[in-house]
Amino acid sequence: MTAPACPSFAGYRFPVEVISQAVWLYFRFPLSLRMVEEMLAFRGIVVSHETL
């Protein structure tokens, strides 16, 4: 059995941790992309809802 591969987001503007957090928030909770944008902004991550 092989170990799961780490997701590769090569070429993306944001680090893996930021992308993973945004995807987790969007799918885990009933949030809109604008709400995810606001939650990330509260944590100091400036991203547009269009980017998400």
C-alpha positions, 0 to 999 in steps of 0.5 A: 500500500502506498502513502497518500501523496501530498497535494501539489498546488505548484503554480498557484499564488497562495500556499497549500495551507491557505488553499486547503483552509479555504476549501475546508471552510467552503465544504465543511460549513454552509458558507458562501464564497464571500463569507469564506473571503471574510473569514480568511481576511479576519485571519490576515489573508487577503483574497478575493471571492472571485479567486476562491 
